[in-house]
Amino acid sequence: MHHASIRTANIHRAIAFYERLGFTVIERFTTGYTLACWMQGLGGRIELIQIPEPKPAPDAFNDEHYVGYYHLSFDLTESIRDLPTWLNDLKITFSKAAQQDPEQFNPLKILLEPTQQQIGDRVYEVTFIADTDGLPLEFIRVMN
């Protein structure tokens, strides 16, 4: 896959958010009349596109009748030791950033605390957070 595209209400806040997750801007451009960029990190590439006059995104995580895009998932198996510690460190990072620059950052919104889930013959640690526009992001780590 080349990239996943994310429409955002504020590209500067979205860039700052994804940079805290480990992404780096690799290309800035305009698409039509709006700002956009590609970011690379966590084994993939995303495209952020700023939407003028945005409407709130549907609640894909909590609305059990929602159909469509659900979430992006990032495999942290090779880069972290355990998901609860990683998430706690991320909470601290966003909390400090929100204190230093409340216009740019909010405290991290956790949609699902780390939990274990068996899929097939593997057990995963799984957690969900929301990005700056409330879109769900999943982070997983293979336990066995």
C-alpha positions in Angstrom: 0.0 0.0 0.0 1.3 3.4 -0.9 -0.5 5.5 1.8 -3.6 6.0 3.8 -5.2 9.4 3.4 -6.7 11.3 6.4 -8.8 14.4 6.0 -8.2 16.8 8.9 -9.7 20.1 10.2 -6.3 21.5 11.1 -3.2 20.1 9.3 -0.8 21.8 11.6 -2.3 20.2 14.7 -2.5 16.9 12.9 1.2 17.1 11.8 2.2 17.8 15.4 0.1 14.9 16.7 1.5 12.4 14.2 5.0 13.6 14.8 4.6 12.7 18.5 3.7 9.2 17.4 6.9 8.9 15.4 5.9 10.1 11.9 8.0 12.6 9.9 6.8 14.9 7.1 8.5 13.7 3.9 6.6 15.9 1.4 4.4 19.0 1.6 2.1 20.0 -1.3 -1.3 21.4 -2.2 -4.1 19.4 -3.6 -6.6 21.6 -5.4 -6.9 24.6 -3.0 -5.8 23.1 0.2 -2.7 22.0 2.2 -1.5 18.4 2.2 1.5 16.4 3.2 2.8 12.9 3.3 4.2 11.6 6.6 6.2 8.4 7.1 6.6 6.4 10.3 5.6 3.3 12.2 6.2 1.2 9.1 3.8 3.1 6.8 2.9 6.4 5.1 -0.1 8.6 5.7 -1.4 11.6 3.7 -2.9 14.5 5.7 -5.3 16.8 3.8 -6.7 19.9 5.4 -10.4 20.4 4.8 -11.8 23.9 4.6 -15.0 24.3 6.6 -14.8 20.8 8.1 -17.7 18.9 9.6 -17.2 16.6 12.6 -16.3 13.1 11.7 -18.7 10.3 12.5 -17.9 8.3 15.7 -16.6 5.1 14.0 -15.3 3.7 17.3 -18.5 3.9 19.4 -21.3 3.8 16.9 -22.0 0.1 16.4 -24.1 0.8 13.3 -21.4 2.9 11.5 -20.3 1.4 8.2 -17.1 2.5 6.4 -13.5 3.4 7.4 -12.9 2.1 10.9 -9.3 2.6 11.9 -5.6 2.4 10.9 -3.6 -0.2 12.8 0.1 0.0 13.6 2.1 -3.0 14.6 4.6 -2.1 17.4 5.9 -5.7 18.0 9.4 -4.9 16.8 9.8 -1.5 18.5 8.4 -1.7 22.0 8.6 -4.1 25.0 4.9 -3.8 26.1 1.9 -1.7 25.2 0.9 -0.4 28.6 4.3 1.2 29.2 4.3 2.6 25.7 0.9 4.1 26.1 1.7 5.6 29.5 4.8 7.2 28.1 2.7 8.6 25.2 0.1 10.0 27.7 2.9 11.8 29.5 4.3 13.2 26.2 0.9 14.6 25.2 0.1 15.9 28.6 3.4 17.8 28.7 2.8 19.1 25.1 -0.8 20.2 26.1 0.6 22.1 29.1 3.3 23.8 27.0 1.2 24.6 23.9 -2.6 24.2 24.6 -3.5 25.8 21.2 -1.7 23.0 19.4 -2.1 19.9 21.6 -4.8 18.2 23.7 -4.2 15.4 26.3 -4.2 12.0 24.6 -7.7 10.6 24.1 -7.7 6.8 24.8 -10.5 4.9 23.3 -9.5 1.5 24.6 -6.9 0.9 27.3 -4.4 -1.9 26.5 -6.1 -5.3 26.5 -5.2 -8.8 25.3 -7.0 -10.2 22.3 -6.6 -13.7 20.7 -6.9 -13.8 16.9 -6.2 -17.2 15.4 -3.2 -18.8 17.2 -1.7 -15.4 18.3 -2.3 -13.3 21.4 -2.0 -9.5 20.9 -1.9 -6.5 23.1 -4.3 -4.0 21.6 -5.1 -0.3 22.4 -7.0 2.4 20.6 -6.4 6.2 20.7 -8.1 9.1 18.8 -6.2 11.5 16.6 -6.8 15.2 16.6 -10.1 14.8 14.6 -11.3 11.9 16.7 -10.4 9.2 14.2 -9.5 5.8 15.8 -6.0 4.5 15.6 -5.1 1.0 16.8 -1.7 -0.1 18.1 -0.9 -3.8 18.5 1.9 -5.9 19.7 2.2 -9.7 19.2 2.7 -11.4 22.6 3.4 -14.9 21.5 
